[in-house]
């Protein structure tokens, strides 16, 4: 088997799929890329036990066909240092010895049988198909991913919940302290369905989707999804279990409302939180008619800071505490110039909305308060 390929093109494709490979695998062959040559198309695959990412590129001067598994480091590490040039791959079909020739040298190593590489599970015949714009999917993933949990006892919280209805698609993520719910009315489905996408494939999609232009197709059954993009096909196993009823934790009666400039409050929080207790990261917000005071202190080190930010506040004067790192994360994931904060009392969750939503989007962010000592 023989083919010629551009070093830059090969490296960019391998680098994109290499993030699937775990540092430690139960199956040694999962430390490898699978190379499958069929005609002038070279298909590249990387996988772990739950997720699989496939891409392909055109090659030249082809002789023969076949598949083999090649240790990922044997390909990636040398290609990283090579300038753009043609690479000639010469593979001995009998002993799977691989020779890679370039303009002033060669690499030589031995591959493994491609037939030993694990194959993905086929979807059920009644699998559901959903077509979605790549930017809609990217927005849903990137705006919710930060709120997912790392909870061994509640694995369903460790992914993004896709709630699909005939009217819209809702992306939900929560770690028990913060929650994000993003509805997009541009995506509709003939039937109601849902699944929980794990954090790892969500992160992979977040890296791939910005370059996509065509429609993304998601075909899924109760356990797995095949996500087809322009240049990639991802296979992912879902997190099993029932996602909690997220609507029930969103407070509905919130008479105290504040409108703030997002960057002003965000920058104030970043400065003041430096003086908060390292263990709790607690900041106190003192809400009054035309301003909110951001206050933090660390009694152990006798440090404190406060800043006032102007706002429009309609409600009773209130002091409420939040974990500053969570609040900063939330504000970093809102694109609106102004935000609306809705509160009922200092012991109940606060709701944060963008004043101006993106087209077809309706986003809500929830943050649980922390107890104040005063």
C-alpha positions as CSV (number, residue, x, y, z in Angstrom):
1,X,0.0,0.0,0.0
2,X,1.4,3.4,-1.0
3,X,0.2,7.0,-1.1
4,X,1.5,10.6,-1.1
5,X,-0.1,13.3,1.1
6,X,0.7,16.9,2.1
7,X,2.3,17.0,5.6
8,X,0.4,20.1,6.6
9,X,-3.0,18.7,5.5
10,X,-2.3,15.4,7.3
11,X,-1.2,17.1,10.5
12,X,-4.2,19.4,10.7
13,X,-6.6,16.5,10.3
14,X,-4.8,14.3,12.8
15,X,-4.5,17.1,15.3
16,X,-8.2,17.8,15.2
17,X,-9.2,14.2,15.9
18,X,-6.3,13.5,18.3
19,X,-8.1,15.1,21.2
20,X,-10.4,12.1,21.4
21,X,-7.5,9.8,22.4
22,X,-7.1,9.3,26.2
23,X,-3.7,9.4,27.9
24,X,-4.5,6.0,29.4
25,X,-6.6,3.5,27.5
26,X,-7.8,0.0,28.6
27,X,-7.3,-1.2,25.0
28,X,-3.8,-0.5,23.7
29,X,-5.0,-0.1,20.1
30,X,-6.9,3.0,21.2
31,X,-3.5,4.7,21.5
32,X,-3.5,4.6,17.7
33,X,-5.1,6.4,14.7
34,X,-6.9,4.1,12.3
35,X,-5.8,4.8,8.6
36,X,-8.2,3.4,6.0
37,X,-7.2,3.9,2.3
38,X,-9.9,3.4,-0.3
39,X,-9.2,4.8,-3.8
40,X,-7.7,8.3,-3.3
41,X,-9.5,8.9,0.0
42,X,-7.7,8.4,3.2
43,X,-10.0,8.1,6.2
44,X,-8.6,8.9,9.7
45,X,-10.2,7.7,12.9
46,X,-9.4,8.4,16.6
47,X,-11.5,6.9,19.4
48,X,-11.9,6.1,23.1
49,X,-14.4,3.7,24.6
50,X,-17.2,6.3,24.4
51,X,-16.4,8.7,21.6
52,X,-15.2,8.4,18.0
53,X,-14.2,11.1,15.5
54,X,-13.6,10.4,11.8
55,X,-12.3,12.6,9.1
56,X,-10.9,12.1,5.6
57,X,-8.7,13.8,3.0
58,X,-7.6,13.2,-0.6
59,X,-4.2,11.6,-1.3
60,X,-2.2,11.1,-4.5
61,X,-0.1,8.4,-6.3
62,X,-2.1,5.6,-4.7
63,X,-1.2,2.0,-5.0
64,X,-3.3,-0.6,-3.3
65,X,-5.8,-0.2,-0.4
66,X,-6.3,-1.3,3.1
67,X,-6.4,-0.3,6.8
68,X,-3.9,-0.2,9.6
69,X,-3.6,1.3,13.1
70,X,-0.6,3.6,13.8
71,X,0.5,4.8,17.2
72,X,-0.6,8.4,17.4
73,X,2.7,9.8,18.8
74,X,4.6,8.2,15.9
75,X,2.7,10.4,13.5
76,X,1.8,13.5,15.4
77,X,5.1,14.4,17.1
78,X,7.3,14.3,13.9
79,X,4.7,16.0,11.7
80,X,4.5,18.9,14.2
81,X,8.1,19.8,13.3
82,X,8.0,19.2,9.6
83,X,7.6,22.1,7.1
84,X,4.9,21.8,4.5
85,X,6.0,19.1,1.9
86,X,4.8,15.9,0.3
87,X,5.0,12.8,2.4
88,X,5.2,9.3,0.8
89,X,3.8,6.5,2.8
90,X,5.0,3.0,1.9
91,X,3.3,0.2,3.9
92,X,4.3,-3.5,3.8
93,X,1.0,-5.3,3.7
94,X,2.5,-8.5,5.1
95,X,4.2,-7.2,8.3
96,X,2.6,-3.7,8.5
97,X,6.0,-2.0,8.5
98,X,5.5,1.7,7.7
99,X,8.0,3.9,5.9
100,X,7.4,7.7,5.6
101,X,9.7,9.4,3.1
102,X,10.2,13.2,2.9
103,X,12.6,15.5,1.1
104,X,15.6,14.9,3.4
105,X,14.9,11.8,5.4
106,X,12.5,9.0,6.4
107,X,10.6,7.6,9.4
108,X,10.1,3.9,10.0
109,X,7.9,2.0,12.5
110,X,5.5,-0.9,12.6
111,X,1.7,-0.5,12.6
112,X,-1.1,-2.8,13.9
113,X,-3.9,-4.7,12.2
114,X,-6.7,-2.2,11.4
115,X,-9.3,-5.0,11.8
116,X,-8.6,-5.1,15.5
117,X,-9.7,-1.4,15.9
118,X,-13.1,-1.2,17.7
119,X,-16.0,-0.4,15.5
120,X,-19.0,1.9,16.5
121,X,-22.3,0.4,17.4
122,X,-25.0,0.8,14.7
123,X,-28.1,2.9,15.5
124,X,-31.5,1.3,15.9
125,X,-33.7,1.4,12.8
126,X,-36.1,3.8,14.6
127,X,-33.3,6.4,15.3
128,X,-34.4,10.0,15.2
129,X,-32.7,12.5,12.7
130,X,-32.3,16.2,13.5
131,X,-30.8,18.8,11.3
132,X,-29.3,21.9,12.9
133,X,-27.3,24.9,11.9
134,X,-23.7,24.6,13.1
135,X,-23.8,28.1,14.7
136,X,-26.9,27.2,16.6
137,X,-25.3,24.1,17.9
138,X,-22.1,25.9,18.7
139,X,-24.0,28.6,20.7
140,X,-26.0,26.0,22.6
141,X,-22.8,24.1,23.6
142,X,-20.4,26.9,24.3
143,X,-22.9,28.9,26.4
144,X,-23.8,25.9,28.6
145,X,-20.7,23.8,28.8
146,X,-19.1,25.8,31.6
147,X,-22.1,25.0,33.9
148,X,-21.7,21.2,33.7
149,X,-20.7,19.3,36.8
150,X,-17.9,16.8,37.6
151,X,-19.9,14.6,39.9
152,X,-19.2,10.9,40.1
153,X,-22.4,10.3,42.2
154,X,-24.7,12.1,39.7
155,X,-23.2,11.4,36.2
156,X,-26.3,12.8,34.5
157,X,-25.1,16.3,35.6
158,X,-21.8,15.9,33.8
159,X,-23.1,16.7,30.3
160,X,-25.4,19.0,28.3
161,X,-29.1,18.0,28.2
162,X,-30.7,18.4,24.8
163,X,-34.5,18.8,25.2
164,X,-36.0,18.7,21.7
165,X,-39.6,19.5,21.0
166,X,-41.8,20.4,18.0
167,X,-41.4,24.1,18.9
168,X,-37.7,24.5,19.8
169,X,-34.5,22.9,21.2
170,X,-33.4,23.6,24.7
171,X,-29.8,23.2,25.9
172,X,-29.5,22.8,29.7
173,X,-26.5,22.4,32.0
174,X,-26.2,22.5,35.8
175,X,-23.8,21.6,38.6
176,X,-26.3,22.2,41.4
177,X,-25.0,25.7,42.1
178,X,-25.5,27.3,38.7
179,X,-27.9,26.4,35.8
180,X,-28.0,27.6,32.2
181,X,-31.1,27.1,30.0
182,X,-30.9,28.2,26.4
183,X,-33.9,27.8,24.1
184,X,-33.6,28.2,20.3
185,X,-36.8,28.4,18.3
186,X,-35.2,28.0,14.9
187,X,-34.8,24.2,15.4
188,X,-37.9,22.1,15.3
189,X,-38.5,18.4,15.4
190,X,-41.5,16.2,14.4
191,X,-41.4,14.4,17.8
192,X,-40.3,15.1,21.3
193,X,-37.0,13.6,22.4
194,X,-34.0,14.2,24.6
195,X,-30.5,13.0,25.4
196,X,-27.5,14.0,27.5
197,X,-24.3,14.7,25.6
198,X,-21.1,14.1,27.7
199,X,-18.6,16.8,28.3
200,X,-15.8,15.4,26.2
201,X,-17.7,15.2,22.8
202,X,-19.2,18.6,23.6
203,X,-15.8,20.1,24.0
204,X,-14.6,18.4,20.7
205,X,-17.6,19.9,18.9
206,X,-16.9,23.3,20.4
207,X,-13.5,23.2,18.7
208,X,-14.7,21.9,15.3
209,X,-18.0,23.8,14.8
210,X,-16.6,27.4,14.3
211,X,-15.2,26.3,10.9
212,X,-18.4,24.5,9.7
213,X,-20.7,26.1,7.2
214,X,-23.2,23.4,6.1
215,X,-26.0,21.8,8.1
216,X,-25.1,19.4,10.9
217,X,-27.1,16.2,11.1
218,X,-27.6,14.4,14.4
219,X,-29.0,10.9,14.2
220,X,-29.6,9.2,17.6
221,X,-31.3,6.4,19.4
222,X,-31.6,5.9,23.2
223,X,-27.9,5.3,23.7
224,X,-25.8,6.7,20.9
225,X,-25.5,9.6,18.4
226,X,-23.9,9.9,14.9
227,X,-23.1,13.6,14.4
228,X,-22.3,14.4,10.7
229,X,-20.5,17.6,9.9
230,X,-18.9,18.8,6.7
231,X,-15.5,17.3,7.4
232,X,-16.1,15.1,10.3
233,X,-18.3,12.3,11.6
234,X,-18.6,11.9,15.4
235,X,-20.0,8.9,17.2
236,X,-20.8,9.4,20.9
237,X,-22.3,7.3,23.6
238,X,-24.8,9.2,25.8
239,X,-24.8,9.5,29.6
240,X,-27.5,7.1,30.8
241,X,-30.1,8.3,33.3
242,X,-32.9,10.7,33.7
243,X,-32.0,14.4,33.8
244,X,-33.6,16.3,36.7
245,X,-36.7,18.5,36.1
246,X,-34.8,21.7,35.6
247,X,-37.9,23.9,35.2
248,X,-38.9,23.1,38.8
249,X,-35.8,24.8,40.3
250,X,-36.3,28.1,38.4
251,X,-38.1,30.6,40.8
252,X,-41.1,32.3,39.1
253,X,-41.9,35.1,41.5
254,X,-39.0,37.6,41.5
255,X,-40.2,41.1,42.3
256,X,-36.8,42.7,42.7
257,X,-35.2,43.5,39.4
258,X,-31.9,45.3,38.5
259,X,-30.5,46.3,35.1
260,X,-26.7,46.7,34.9
261,X,-24.0,47.2,32.4
262,X,-22.5,43.7,32.0
263,X,-18.9,44.8,31.6
264,X,-19.0,47.3,34.5
265,X,-20.2,44.7,37.0
266,X,-18.0,42.0,35.5
267,X,-14.8,44.1,35.9
268,X,-15.8,45.2,39.4
269,X,-16.3,41.6,40.4
270,X,-12.9,40.6,39.0
271,X,-11.1,43.4,41.0
272,X,-13.0,42.9,44.2
273,X,-13.0,39.1,44.3
274,X,-9.2,39.2,44.6
275,X,-9.8,40.2,48.3
276,X,-12.4,37.5,49.0
277,X,-11.7,34.4,51.1
278,X,-9.8,31.9,49.0
279,X,-11.9,29.0,50.3
280,X,-15.4,30.5,49.8
281,X,-14.8,33.1,47.0
282,X,-17.8,35.0,48.6
283,X,-18.8,38.4,47.3
284,X,-21.7,40.4,48.8
285,X,-23.9,42.5,46.6
286,X,-25.7,45.4,48.3
287,X,-28.6,46.5,46.0
288,X,-30.1,50.0,46.3
289,X,-32.2,52.2,44.0
290,X,-29.5,53.4,41.7
291,X,-26.4,51.4,42.6
292,X,-25.1,48.0,43.6
293,X,-22.1,47.8,46.0
294,X,-19.8,44.8,45.4
295,X,-18.0,43.9,48.7
296,X,-15.5,41.2,49.6
297,X,-13.2,40.5,52.6
298,X,-10.9,37.9,54.0
299,X,-10.8,38.2,57.8
300,X,-7.9,35.7,58.0
301,X,-5.6,38.2,56.1
302,X,-7.3,41.4,57.1
303,X,-8.1,42.4,53.5
304,X,-11.3,43.9,52.1
305,X,-12.5,45.7,49.0
306,X,-15.6,47.4,47.7
307,X,-16.8,49.1,44.5
308,X,-20.1,50.7,43.5
309,X,-21.6,50.1,40.1
310,X,-24.6,52.2,38.9
311,X,-27.8,50.3,38.0
312,X,-31.5,50.6,37.7
313,X,-33.0,48.7,40.6
314,X,-36.7,48.2,41.2
315,X,-37.3,46.5,44.5
316,X,-36.5,46.5,48.3
317,X,-32.9,47.1,49.4
318,X,-31.2,43.8,49.7
319,X,-27.9,42.1,50.6
320,X,-27.2,38.8,48.8
321,X,-24.0,36.7,48.6
322,X,-22.7,34.8,45.6
323,X,-19.6,32.8,44.8
324,X,-17.6,35.3,42.7
325,X,-16.0,32.7,40.3
326,X,-19.5,31.3,39.4
327,X,-20.9,34.8,38.9
328,X,-17.9,35.8,36.7
329,X,-18.4,32.6,34.6
330,X,-22.0,33.5,34.0
331,X,-21.3,37.1,33.0
332,X,-18.5,35.9,30.7
333,X,-21.0,33.7,28.8
334,X,-23.5,36.4,28.1
335,X,-22.9,38.5,25.0
336,X,-25.5,41.3,25.8
337,X,-24.3,44.8,26.7
338,X,-26.8,45.0,29.6
339,X,-28.0,42.3,31.9
340,X,-31.2,41.9,34.0
341,X,-30.9,40.4,37.5
342,X,-34.1,39.1,39.1
343,X,-34.3,38.2,42.8
344,X,-36.9,37.2,45.3
345,X,-35.0,37.2,48.6
346,X,-31.4,36.5,49.7
347,X,-32.0,32.8,50.3
348,X,-33.3,32.0,46.9
349,X,-31.7,31.6,43.5
350,X,-31.0,34.7,41.4
351,X,-31.9,34.8,37.7
352,X,-29.7,36.6,35.2
353,X,-30.8,37.4,31.7
354,X,-29.3,39.3,28.8
355,X,-31.5,42.4,28.1
356,X,-31.0,41.8,24.3
357,X,-31.2,38.2,23.3
358,X,-29.7,36.9,20.1
359,X,-32.1,36.1,17.2
360,X,-34.3,33.1,18.0
361,X,-32.6,32.6,21.4
362,X,-34.0,32.8,24.9
363,X,-31.3,32.4,27.6
364,X,-31.6,32.1,31.3
365,X,-28.8,31.7,33.9
366,X,-29.5,30.8,37.5
367,X,-27.1,31.1,40.5
368,X,-27.7,29.8,44.0
369,X,-26.8,32.3,46.7
370,X,-24.3,31.9,49.6
371,X,-25.1,32.6,53.2
372,X,-23.9,35.9,54.6
373,X,-22.7,36.2,58.1
374,X,-24.0,39.7,58.7
